[in-house]
Amino acid sequence: MTRAAVFACSHRRGGNTDHAAELLAEGVRRAGGAADVYYVRNFEVMPCLACGYCDAPERTGRERCVLGPTDQAWDLFAPCLTARTILFASPIYFYHLPSRLKTWIDRGQQFWRARLDNEPWIADLPPRTAHAVLLAGQPTGEKLFDGARLTLKYFVHNFGMDLAAPLTLRGVDTRNDLRTKADFEARILALGRTAWETAD
Ligand SMILES: Cc1cc2nc3c(=O)[nH]c(=O)nc-3n(C[C@H](O)[C@H](O)[C@H](O)COP(=O)(O)O)c2cc1C
């Protein structure tokens, strides 16, 4: 486990989230680590069919899901199994995560099921910590980040990870807003650095 995986989760290319993801990766590098950035919008991922195929305990690994390698979901799952830490940069859409990210997360049901069956390839993953920076346009909203945080928490649990308290940033809306807020940029950079330095 020698690399960090950063998931950039916005549908908008070159916006605040992409910039945040690149800052996270830069923070990791400044701490002496290595990071790969995955732009989730660029991966073709089918929605979970809720077909129950993954409930059969005799199916293991990539064979667990009926969709198997037919799309690129596993290109995103693979780093979750091998990375030293994973980091999400995501905008808030309607008080939650963007639909493309959520579509991929739902495909994580196969790992939830494998963990329930105590399959060693998933149950024996080392404990690790995941991190997130969540960006929202609104300046207010008490529960603005709650849905995103809970979904990420239970998603990363599939891979033996705890989710650290996310860095939540408000009032970041038009494409270049984050680039005008040096304090936010510094906090994101610091999160990348800390994520690497505190990983086991
Ligand atoms: C479909 C959609 C839904 C959004 N919903 C919310 C919302 O519920 N609350 C909020 O504060 N901002 C909301 N926003 C604003 C984005 O979170 C904000 O513009 C963010 O900075 C976008 O990041 P990006 O530049 O990476 O795309 C929404 C934006 C879009 C496109």
The ligand as a Tripos MOL2 file, in Angstrom:
@<TRIPOS>MOLECULE
LIG
   31    33     1     0     0
SMALL
NO_CHARGES

@<TRIPOS>ATOM
      1 C1        -27.1400   19.7270   -9.7050 C.3       1 LIG1
      2 C2        -26.5450   20.6150   -8.6590 C.ar      1 LIG1
      3 C3        -27.0790   20.6110   -7.3910 C.ar      1 LIG1
      4 C4        -26.5320   21.4200   -6.3960 C.ar      1 LIG1
      5 N1        -27.0550   21.3590   -5.1300 N.ar      1 LIG1
      6 C5        -26.5280   22.1100   -4.1470 C.ar      1 LIG1
      7 C6        -27.0550   22.0530   -2.8220 C.ar      1 LIG1
      8 O1        -27.9860   21.3150   -2.5140 O.2       1 LIG1
      9 N2        -26.4890   22.8460   -1.8660 N.ar      1 LIG1
     10 C7        -25.4270   23.6670   -2.1610 C.ar      1 LIG1
     11 O2        -24.9570   24.3670   -1.2630 O.2       1 LIG1
     12 N3        -24.9060   23.7250   -3.4020 N.ar      1 LIG1
     13 C8        -25.4250   22.9760   -4.3940 C.ar      1 LIG1
     14 N4        -24.8840   23.0170   -5.6610 N.ar      1 LIG1
     15 C9        -23.7160   23.8940   -5.9150 C.3       1 LIG1
     16 C10       -22.3990   23.1060   -5.9490 C.3       1 LIG1
     17 O3        -22.2230   22.3320   -4.7880 O.3       1 LIG1
     18 C11       -21.2390   24.0890   -6.0790 C.3       1 LIG1
     19 O4        -21.4250   24.9050   -7.2190 O.3       1 LIG1
     20 C12       -19.8910   23.4230   -6.1710 C.3       1 LIG1
     21 O5        -18.8670   24.3640   -5.9820 O.3       1 LIG1
     22 C13       -19.6940   22.7540   -7.5120 C.3       1 LIG1
     23 O6        -18.4080   22.2110   -7.6140 O.3       1 LIG1
     24 P1        -17.6780   22.0570   -9.0500 P.3       1 LIG1
     25 O7        -17.1730   23.4090   -9.4270 O.co2     1 LIG1
     26 O8        -16.6250   21.0870   -8.8360 O.co2     1 LIG1
     27 O9        -18.7020   21.5330  -10.0030 O.co2     1 LIG1
     28 C14       -25.4280   22.2470   -6.6840 C.ar      1 LIG1
     29 C15       -24.8900   22.2410   -7.9830 C.ar      1 LIG1
     30 C16       -25.4480   21.4460   -8.9590 C.ar      1 LIG1
     31 C17       -24.8400   21.4520  -10.3520 C.3       1 LIG1
@<TRIPOS>BOND
     1     1     2 1
     2     2     3 ar
     3     2    30 ar
     4     3     4 ar
     5     4     5 ar
     6     4    28 ar
     7     5     6 ar
     8     6     7 ar
     9     6    13 1
    10     7     8 2
    11     7     9 ar
    12     9    10 ar
    13    10    11 2
    14    10    12 ar
    15    12    13 ar
    16    13    14 ar
    17    14    15 1
    18    14    28 ar
    19    15    16 1
    20    16    17 1
    21    16    18 1
    22    18    19 1
    23    18    20 1
    24    20    21 1
    25    20    22 1
    26    22    23 1
    27    23    24 1
    28    24    25 2
    29    24    26 1
    30    24    27 1
    31    28    29 ar
    32    29    30 ar
    33    30    31 1
@<TRIPOS>SUBSTRUCTURE
     1 LIG1         1 GROUP 0 **** ****
